[in-house]
């Protein structure tokens, strides 16, 4: 019986041991599969259905318009600034019954001026705010 003994230096292994990498990846996969159904970012609510209601304007209702440049109008008269608008809205909020605020916003205007009008209406105590829109164009067959 002959035993062979290596006489040269030990050879380095040139392959990478991927077993620990596969183990870690499988553990991460299992963790993600378990936690994904638990993570729910939305609150379950029943959303209202779309409804387009044509309403008759009352003479006492107030119309505020925001044009494309963000300028404000009380009916057809320009409003100097947000403070003037707020004071006018506070005045109509005191009336009984309280008039509705109808907001006309240009389709090309930024949301910020319209949001500021809504904020002023909320702070003034306006209970009802409606948005005036154009009815959709219906094609005739």
N, C-alpha and C positions, 0 to 999 in steps of 0.2 A: 504494500500500500504506500502509495506516494502521496504526500501532502504538498500542495503547491503554496508557496509563500510569496506574496508580492514583495518585490524589493524596491519598487519605485515609490514616489510620494502618492498620497491618496488623491484620487481624482475628484474634482468638485462636481456636484450635480448641477447640470445646466438647466433643468426644468423647474418650474415654479409649482409648489404644492398649492393647488386651488381648493382643496377640501375645506379649510377654514373659511375661505371667501364664500363658497357655496352655502355653508352652514349659516353664516351671518345673513346672507341674502334671503334664505328660506325663512329665517326667524323674522326678518323685517316684513316679508311678504305676508306671513301669517298675522303679524300685528296689524298691518294695514287692512287686511281683509276682515279682521274682527272689529276694528274701530270705525270703518267707513259707515256701516249702517247706523252706528250710534250718533255720529256727528250729523246734526240737522240744523242748518243755519236759518231756516225760516220758521216763523210762528204760524201754526195752522189757523187760518181764518177763512171764513166764507166770504168771498169777494162779491160785490153787487154786480148784477148784469148790466150791460150797456143799455143806456136809455137816453133817447134824445127827446126832450119834452119841449114843445113849443109853448111859451108862456106869453101872456099879454102883459105889456108894460103898463104899470100904473102911473098916473101923472106924478105921484110923489116919489117914485123911484129915482135914484141918483145914478148917472152914467159918468164913469171916469174912463178916459181914453188914454192909452199909452201909444205914441206913434213910433215909427221905426228908429228914430233918434233917441227915444227914451223920454221925450217931453210929455208932460201931463196936461190933461184938459179936464175941466169940470164942465160937463155937458159940452159946449163948444168953446168955452172961455179958457185960455191958458192959465195954468196954475204956476205960481212963481217957484215954489220949492216944496219939499216934503213937509215942512213945518206948517205951511198954509193948508196943505191937503189934510194934515192931521187935525188941525183946528176945525176945518169944515166938517170932517167926518165925526168929530166929537159932538159938534152941534146937531147933526142929524141923528146921532145915536141917542140923544135925549128925547127925541120926538116919540109920541105914542099914538098910534102904532108906529113902530120903527120902519122906515123905508128900507127897501133892498138896495144894495150896491151892485150895479151892473158894470162889469169891467170889460172894456173893449181893448184888446191888445193886438197890435199889428203882428202879422205872422212872421215878419222879418226882424222884429225887435228882440233884444236880449231878454233873458228871463229875469235878470236882476231888477230892472225898474218895475216889472209886474210883481215880483216878490216883495218889493218895498211897499207897493200899494196894499198888498194883502196884509203885510205886517202892520201898516198904519191902521187898516180897518180893524184888525184884531185888537190892537191896543186901544182904539177908540171905543170898542165895544159893539161893533156892527155884528149883528147875529146872522144875517143872510147875505152871501156874496154869490153872484152868478157871473158866468163868463158868457159873453156874447160871441157867437161863432156864425160862420156862413153855413147854410145847409149844404150837404153834399150834392154834387151835380149828378143828376140821374140821366142815364142815357135812354133814349126812347128807341124801342125796337122797330 
